[in-house]
Amino acid sequence: MRSIATLLLCLLILNTRAQQINTAKLDSFFNALGVNQKAMGSFAVSKNGKLVYQRSLGFRTVKRDTLRADSLTCYRIGSITKVFTATMIFQLIEEGKLSPDTKLAVFYPKLPNAPEINIAQLLSHSSGLMDYVNDVSGKSWITRAHAQSELLDTIVKRAPHFIPGSKQQYCNSGYLLLAGIIEKITGKSYSKALESRISKRIGLKQTQSGIINNTGAAEASSYGMRNQWTQITDIYFPNVIGVGDILSTPADMLKFLNALSSGKLVSEKSFAKMSNFNQGDLFGMGLIKVPFYNQIGFGHNGATYGTFSMLCNFPSSGISVALSLNGQGYSLNEITIAMLSICNDMSFEIPTFKDVELSPEQLKACLGIYSNKTLPFKITITENGGKLQAQATGQSHFPLQPTSANTFRFDAAGIKIVFSPELSQMTFSQGGKSFLFNKDIN
């Protein structure tokens, strides 16, 4: 699963005094997304561990007999699955069946650097192993069924990226191995271990693993916007057991995170290790650091080829949010920031998504190839049917929606481009970062 950049870190100071969640404004925001077909999915908010808001948009399946999404619709939560895996590993550590220092060679002696890699490094993405999902070229690799032995063989045959423990680099392989270790120690399948150790223990009724694509009860199918919602071929989820396959709902995810952080699943000591972020580190042992203005939270995000999810908690405000999209026309990051801004009673303007009509001359002034000296790619701006589109080197083109004479957006990826035709420049912004590009002059 891919690691998506965490939330925009700003410098403003929040007033975190107790306040009621503005559910009316949340409704207005989601109404705008729904009316403009910017998202399909489900959303939930809790305050001090209590569920205070739920909302669903769009459809579970888009067919002639369309099924609308609701609070019981289940979504593939991608890499949020890793938090469940890490939780079970810490349970086994507390039971004395495992140690953070246990070497990988005890369970998988044939893997590269197995005698040096330990459980803690697998948990914290510092093993150095290749990533069996992202390092193999072509998306179709992981959308086809593979035997477990083939998945492991992929890791065995490829060289590690770095010496174990020398740095952090997101690695799905580590969590595939951790899931296998859970099965080896417990003698149960990962799905059965999840059921007994987490789901039944805290009452998660909509959370399951080991379900083949589109066979789960109330499972949402994945869609992309191509003038209309079009179904996407997603990862073959039995390939990513313990890595990114879990089916759940936002409400169940919030219940899980609250139970995890309040001592109902692991000890306070274990949770402290899961959520300990060394200075400069993004990853703890199963959790990711989530900054939002002056608050630092914890959680995880998840992305498959067609579903996008976020789960995060901010102890200083007591606010937690969870969301899963099976149709993304507005970026996960932007939606999460909007939800947190509204829930923290911050100033937030609900987007209108109105198109601005531009003349052929205005469009023509933006066309060209743009480069940035520090980035290894160029961005080409072309016109197609009276609309601008952009294409980065080696990537697919994407449409640009004008919001003013010189400002354009691609909401699905949270991209904003501002042109300065008189200077032959454009500013590209995404994920809280901006880059100045200059037009290549022939």
C-alpha positions as CSV (number, residue, x, y, z in Angstrom):
1,M,0.0,0.0,0.0
2,R,1.2,3.5,-0.6
3,S,2.1,5.9,2.1
4,I,0.2,9.1,1.6
5,A,1.7,12.4,3.0
6,T,0.1,13.4,6.3
7,L,-1.8,16.5,7.0
8,L,-0.7,20.0,6.2
9,L,1.3,21.4,9.1
10,C,0.6,25.1,9.7
11,L,1.8,27.6,12.2
12,L,-1.5,28.9,13.6
13,I,-2.5,28.2,17.2
14,L,-5.7,26.4,17.9
15,N,-8.1,27.2,20.6
16,T,-8.6,23.7,22.0
17,R,-11.2,24.6,24.6
18,A,-14.2,22.2,24.8
19,Q,-16.7,23.0,22.1
20,Q,-19.6,21.3,20.4
21,I,-18.9,19.8,17.0
22,N,-20.5,21.9,14.3
23,T,-22.5,19.0,12.7
24,A,-24.5,21.5,10.5
25,K,-21.3,22.8,8.9
26,L,-20.0,19.2,8.4
27,D,-23.3,18.5,6.6
28,S,-22.9,21.5,4.4
29,F,-19.4,20.5,3.5
30,F,-20.5,16.9,2.6
31,N,-23.6,18.2,0.8
32,A,-21.2,20.2,-1.5
33,L,-19.1,17.1,-2.1
34,G,-22.1,15.0,-2.9
35,V,-23.9,17.5,-5.2
36,N,-20.8,18.0,-7.2
37,Q,-19.8,14.3,-7.3
38,K,-16.5,14.9,-5.6
39,A,-16.7,11.9,-3.3
40,M,-18.4,8.7,-2.5
41,G,-17.7,7.2,0.9
42,S,-18.5,7.3,4.7
43,F,-17.2,9.6,7.4
44,A,-17.3,9.6,11.2
45,V,-16.2,11.9,14.1
46,S,-15.7,11.1,17.8
47,K,-15.1,13.5,20.7
48,N,-13.4,12.1,23.8
49,G,-14.1,8.6,22.6
50,K,-17.8,9.1,21.9
51,L,-19.2,8.9,18.4
52,V,-20.8,12.2,17.6
53,Y,-21.2,12.3,13.8
54,Q,-21.7,10.0,10.8
55,R,-22.4,10.7,7.2
56,S,-22.3,8.7,3.9
57,L,-22.2,9.9,0.3
58,G,-22.9,8.2,-3.0
59,F,-23.2,4.5,-3.6
60,R,-21.8,1.2,-2.4
61,T,-22.2,0.0,-6.0
62,V,-22.9,2.0,-9.1
63,K,-25.1,-0.2,-11.4
64,R,-28.6,-0.1,-12.8
65,D,-29.7,-1.3,-9.4
66,T,-27.6,1.2,-7.5
67,L,-27.1,0.7,-3.7
68,R,-26.5,3.8,-1.6
69,A,-23.8,3.8,0.9
70,D,-24.7,4.0,4.6
71,S,-23.1,3.7,8.0
72,L,-22.9,-0.1,7.6
73,T,-21.1,0.0,4.2
74,C,-17.7,-1.6,4.5
75,Y,-14.6,-0.3,2.8
76,R,-11.1,-1.6,2.1
77,I,-9.1,0.5,4.6
78,G,-5.7,-0.1,3.0
79,S,-2.7,0.4,5.2
80,I,-4.7,1.2,8.3
81,T,-4.7,-2.6,8.4
82,K,-1.1,-2.3,9.6
83,V,-2.3,-0.8,12.9
84,F,-4.3,-3.9,13.5
85,T,-1.3,-6.1,12.7
86,A,1.0,-4.1,15.0
87,T,-1.6,-4.4,17.8
88,M,-1.6,-8.1,17.6
89,I,2.2,-8.2,17.5
90,F,2.3,-6.2,20.7
91,Q,-0.2,-8.5,22.3
92,L,2.1,-11.5,21.5
93,I,5.0,-9.5,23.0
94,E,3.0,-9.0,26.2
95,E,2.2,-12.7,26.3
96,G,5.9,-13.5,26.2
97,K,5.7,-15.2,22.8
98,L,7.7,-12.6,21.0
99,S,10.1,-9.8,21.7
100,P,10.9,-6.6,19.9
101,D,14.5,-7.9,19.6
102,T,13.4,-11.3,18.1
103,K,15.2,-11.8,14.8
104,L,13.4,-12.4,11.5
105,A,15.6,-15.4,11.0
106,V,13.6,-17.3,13.6
107,F,10.6,-17.3,11.3
108,Y,12.0,-16.6,7.8
109,P,15.7,-17.6,7.7
110,K,15.9,-17.3,3.9
111,L,15.1,-13.6,3.7
112,P,17.9,-11.0,3.1
113,N,19.5,-9.8,6.3
114,A,17.2,-12.1,8.3
115,P,19.7,-12.6,11.1
116,E,20.1,-8.8,11.6
117,I,16.4,-7.6,11.2
118,N,14.3,-7.7,14.3
119,I,10.6,-7.3,15.0
120,A,10.9,-3.7,16.1
121,Q,12.5,-2.8,12.7
122,L,9.7,-4.5,10.8
123,L,7.1,-2.5,12.8
124,S,8.9,0.8,12.3
125,H,9.7,0.5,8.6
126,S,13.4,0.4,9.2
127,S,14.2,-3.2,8.1
128,G,15.6,-2.1,4.7
129,L,13.7,-4.9,2.8
130,M,12.4,-4.2,-0.7
131,D,8.7,-3.4,-0.9
132,Y,6.9,-6.3,-2.6
133,V,3.9,-4.1,-3.5
134,N,5.6,-0.9,-4.8
135,D,9.0,-2.0,-6.0
136,V,7.7,-4.4,-8.6
137,S,7.0,-2.6,-11.8
138,G,3.5,-2.4,-13.2
139,K,0.2,-2.0,-11.2
140,S,-1.1,-5.3,-12.6
141,W,1.4,-7.3,-10.5
142,I,-0.6,-6.9,-7.3
143,T,-4.0,-7.0,-8.9
144,R,-3.4,-10.7,-9.9
145,A,-3.6,-13.6,-7.5
146,H,-0.3,-14.9,-6.2
147,A,0.5,-17.8,-3.8
148,Q,2.0,-16.8,-0.5
149,S,5.2,-18.5,-1.5
150,E,5.5,-16.4,-4.6
151,L,5.0,-13.2,-2.6
152,L,7.8,-14.2,-0.2
153,D,10.0,-15.3,-3.1
154,T,9.7,-11.8,-4.5
155,I,11.3,-10.4,-1.3
156,V,13.9,-13.1,-1.1
157,K,15.2,-12.5,-4.7
158,R,15.5,-8.7,-4.5
159,A,18.3,-6.8,-2.7
160,P,17.5,-4.8,0.4
161,H,17.5,-1.0,0.2
162,F,19.7,-0.3,3.2
163,I,21.3,-1.7,6.3
164,P,18.6,-2.7,8.9
165,G,18.0,0.1,11.4
166,S,19.9,2.8,9.5
167,K,16.8,4.7,8.5
168,Q,13.1,4.5,7.8
169,Q,11.5,3.8,4.5
170,Y,7.9,2.7,4.1
171,C,7.8,-1.0,3.5
172,N,4.8,-3.3,2.9
173,S,7.0,-6.4,3.0
174,G,7.6,-5.9,6.7
175,Y,3.9,-6.2,7.5
176,L,3.4,-9.2,5.2
177,L,6.0,-10.9,7.4
178,L,4.5,-9.7,10.6
179,A,1.1,-11.1,9.5
180,G,2.9,-14.4,8.8
181,I,4.5,-14.4,12.2
182,I,1.1,-13.9,13.9
183,E,-0.1,-17.0,12.0
184,K,3.0,-19.0,12.9
185,I,2.8,-18.2,16.6
186,T,-1.0,-18.4,17.1
187,G,-1.6,-21.4,14.8
188,K,-4.6,-19.4,13.3
189,S,-5.1,-17.6,10.0
190,Y,-4.7,-13.9,10.2
191,S,-8.4,-13.4,9.8
192,K,-9.2,-15.7,12.7
193,A,-6.6,-14.0,14.9
194,L,-8.0,-10.6,14.1
195,E,-11.5,-11.9,15.0
196,S,-10.6,-13.3,18.4
197,R,-7.9,-10.8,19.4
198,I,-9.6,-7.6,18.3
199,S,-13.0,-7.7,16.7
200,K,-14.8,-9.9,19.3
201,R,-12.8,-8.4,22.1
202,I,-14.1,-4.9,21.6
203,G,-17.2,-5.5,19.6
204,L,-16.2,-4.6,16.0
205,K,-19.1,-6.0,14.0
206,Q,-18.1,-4.7,10.6
207,T,-14.4,-5.5,10.6
208,Q,-13.0,-8.5,8.8
209,S,-9.9,-9.8,7.0
210,G,-9.4,-12.5,4.4
211,I,-12.3,-11.6,2.2
212,I,-11.8,-11.9,-1.6
213,N,-12.6,-8.7,-3.6
214,N,-16.2,-7.7,-3.8
215,T,-17.5,-10.7,-1.8
216,G,-17.8,-9.1,1.6
217,A,-21.3,-8.3,2.9
218,A,-22.1,-4.7,2.3
219,E,-18.6,-4.2,0.7
220,A,-18.2,-1.0,-1.4
221,S,-16.7,-1.3,-4.9
222,S,-14.0,1.1,-6.0
223,Y,-14.6,3.8,-8.6
224,G,-12.8,6.7,-10.3
225,M,-14.4,9.7,-11.9
226,R,-14.1,9.6,-15.7
227,N,-17.0,12.0,-16.6
228,Q,-19.0,9.5,-14.5
229,W,-18.1,7.0,-11.7
230,T,-16.2,4.1,-13.4
231,Q,-15.3,0.9,-11.6
232,I,-11.6,0.4,-10.9
233,T,-9.6,-2.8,-10.9
234,D,-8.2,-2.9,-7.4
235,I,-5.5,-4.8,-5.6
236,Y,-6.3,-8.5,-5.2
237,F,-6.7,-8.3,-1.5
238,P,-5.6,-11.9,-0.5
239,N,-2.1,-10.6,-1.7
240,V,-2.0,-8.1,1.1
241,I,-3.3,-9.9,4.2
242,G,-2.2,-8.0,7.3
243,V,-0.9,-5.3,5.0
244,G,-3.9,-3.6,3.5
245,D,-6.9,-6.0,3.1
246,I,-9.2,-5.3,6.1
247,L,-12.8,-4.4,5.5
248,S,-14.2,-2.0,8.0
249,T,-16.3,1.1,8.6
250,P,-15.3,4.6,9.9
251,A,-17.3,4.0,13.1
252,D,-15.5,0.6,13.7
253,M,-12.2,2.3,13.0
254,L,-12.8,5.0,15.6
255,K,-13.9,2.3,18.1
256,F,-10.7,0.4,17.5
257,L,-8.4,3.4,17.8
258,N,-10.1,4.5,21.0
259,A,-9.8,1.0,22.5
260,L,-6.1,0.8,21.4
261,S,-5.2,4.2,23.0
262,S,-7.2,3.5,26.3
263,G,-5.6,0.2,27.3
264,K,-8.3,-2.2,26.1
265,L,-6.1,-4.0,23.6
266,V,-2.5,-3.4,24.7
267,S,-0.9,-2.0,27.8
268,E,0.0,1.6,28.2
269,K,3.6,0.7,27.8
270,S,3.0,-1.0,24.5
271,F,0.9,1.8,23.1
272,A,3.6,4.3,24.0
273,K,6.0,2.3,21.8
274,M,3.5,2.2,19.0
275,S,3.0,5.9,19.1
276,N,6.6,7.0,19.9
277,F,7.9,9.1,17.1
278,N,11.6,9.9,17.4
279,Q,12.6,13.4,16.4
280,G,12.1,13.7,12.7
281,D,10.5,10.3,12.3
282,L,7.1,9.9,10.7
283,F,6.6,6.2,11.7
284,G,6.3,4.8,15.2
285,M,5.7,1.0,15.6
286,G,2.5,0.7,13.7
287,L,1.2,4.3,13.9
288,I,2.1,7.4,11.9
289,K,2.5,10.9,13.3
290,V,-0.3,13.2,12.1
291,P,0.4,17.0,12.4
292,F,-2.5,19.5,12.3
293,Y,-1.6,23.1,13.0
294,N,-0.1,23.0,16.5
295,Q,-1.6,19.6,17.4
296,I,0.3,16.4,16.9
297,G,-1.9,13.3,16.6
298,F,-1.5,9.7,15.7
299,G,-3.2,7.3,13.3
300,H,-2.7,5.9,9.8
301,N,-3.8,6.5,6.3
302,G,-4.6,3.9,3.6
303,A,-4.8,3.8,-0.2
304,T,-5.5,0.9,-2.5
305,Y,-6.0,1.6,-6.2
306,G,-9.6,2.6,-5.6
307,T,-10.2,3.2,-1.9
308,F,-8.7,6.0,0.3
309,S,-9.0,6.0,4.1
310,M,-7.8,8.1,7.1
311,L,-7.9,7.4,10.8
312,C,-6.5,9.9,13.3
313,N,-6.8,11.0,16.9
314,F,-5.6,14.3,18.5
315,P,-5.3,13.9,22.3
316,S,-5.1,17.6,23.0
317,S,-8.6,18.3,21.5
318,G,-10.1,14.8,22.0
319,I,-11.2,14.8,18.4
320,S,-10.8,11.7,16.2
321,V,-11.9,11.4,12.6
322,A,-12.2,8.4,10.3
323,L,-13.2,8.3,6.6
324,S,-13.2,5.9,3.7
325,L,-13.7,6.8,0.1
326,N,-14.7,4.4,-2.7
327,G,-14.9,7.3,-5.1
328,Q,-12.4,10.1,-4.9
329,G,-12.9,13.4,-6.8
330,Y,-11.5,15.5,-3.9
331,S,-8.3,14.5,-2.2
332,L,-8.3,12.5,1.0
333,N,-6.0,15.1,2.6
334,E,-8.3,18.0,1.7
335,I,-11.3,16.2,3.1
336,T,-9.5,15.4,6.4
337,I,-8.3,18.9,6.8
338,A,-11.8,20.2,6.2
339,M,-13.3,17.8,8.8
340,L,-10.6,18.7,11.4
341,S,-11.0,22.4,10.7
342,I,-14.8,22.3,11.2
343,C,-14.5,20.0,14.3
344,N,-12.0,22.4,15.9
345,D,-14.3,25.4,15.2
346,M,-11.7,27.0,12.9
347,S,-12.4,29.3,10.0
348,F,-13.2,27.2,6.9
349,E,-14.8,28.2,3.6
350,I,-16.9,25.4,2.0
351,P,-15.8,25.0,-1.6
352,T,-18.3,25.8,-4.3
353,F,-16.7,23.8,-7.2
354,K,-18.0,26.3,-9.7
355,D,-16.4,26.3,-13.2
356,V,-15.0,29.5,-14.5
357,E,-15.3,30.1,-18.3
358,L,-12.0,31.3,-19.8
359,S,-11.4,32.6,-23.3
360,P,-9.1,30.8,-25.8
361,E,-6.6,33.5,-25.4
362,Q,-6.5,33.0,-21.6
363,L,-6.0,29.3,-22.0
364,K,-3.3,29.7,-24.7
365,A,-1.3,31.9,-22.3
366,C,-0.9,29.0,-19.9
367,L,0.2,26.4,-22.5
368,G,3.8,25.1,-22.5
369,I,6.4,22.9,-20.8
370,Y,7.4,24.0,-17.3
371,S,10.4,22.9,-15.3
372,N,11.8,23.3,-11.8
373,K,15.6,23.1,-11.3
374,T,15.3,21.0,-8.1
375,L,12.7,18.5,-9.4
376,P,13.5,15.6,-11.8
377,F,10.4,16.0,-14.0
378,K,8.7,18.6,-16.2
379,I,5.0,19.4,-16.4
380,T,3.4,19.9,-19.8
381,I,0.3,22.0,-20.1
382,T,-1.9,21.3,-23.1
383,E,-5.5,22.2,-24.2
384,N,-8.1,19.6,-25.1
385,G,-11.7,20.6,-26.0
386,G,-11.4,24.0,-24.4
387,K,-10.0,22.6,-21.2
388,L,-6.5,22.6,-19.8
389,Q,-4.7,19.4,-18.8
390,A,-1.4,18.7,-17.2
391,Q,1.1,15.9,-17.5
392,A,4.2,15.3,-15.5
393,T,7.1,13.4,-17.1
394,G,6.3,9.7,-17.2
395,Q,2.8,10.2,-15.8
396,S,-0.7,10.2,-17.1
397,H,-2.3,13.5,-17.9
398,F,-5.0,15.0,-15.6
399,P,-7.6,17.7,-16.1
400,L,-7.4,21.1,-14.7
401,Q,-10.5,22.9,-13.4
402,P,-10.3,26.7,-13.5
403,T,-11.4,28.6,-10.4
404,S,-10.2,32.0,-11.6
405,A,-8.4,33.4,-14.7
406,N,-5.1,32.0,-13.7
407,T,-5.9,29.4,-10.9
408,F,-6.6,25.8,-11.6
409,R,-7.2,22.7,-9.5
410,F,-7.2,18.9,-9.8
411,D,-9.2,18.1,-6.6
412,A,-8.7,14.3,-6.8
413,A,-5.0,14.7,-6.0
414,G,-5.3,18.0,-4.0
415,I,-3.3,19.9,-6.7
416,K,-3.5,23.6,-7.3
417,I,-1.7,25.4,-10.1
418,V,-1.4,29.2,-10.4
419,F,-0.1,30.6,-13.6
420,S,1.7,33.9,-14.1
421,P,1.7,34.3,-17.9
422,E,3.5,37.6,-17.8
423,L,6.4,36.0,-16.0
424,S,6.2,32.7,-17.9
425,Q,5.9,30.9,-14.6
426,M,3.5,28.7,-12.7
427,T,3.3,27.7,-9.0
428,F,2.5,24.1,-8.3
429,S,1.0,23.2,-4.9
430,Q,0.2,19.9,-3.3
431,G,0.2,18.5,0.2
432,G,1.1,21.8,1.8
433,K,4.2,22.3,-0.4
434,S,4.6,24.7,-3.3
435,F,7.1,24.8,-6.2
436,L,7.8,27.5,-8.7
437,F,8.1,26.3,-12.3
438,N,9.5,28.3,-15.3
439,K,8.2,27.9,-18.8
440,D,10.8,26.5,-21.2
441,I,11.5,29.0,-23.9
442,N,12.5,27.6,-27.3
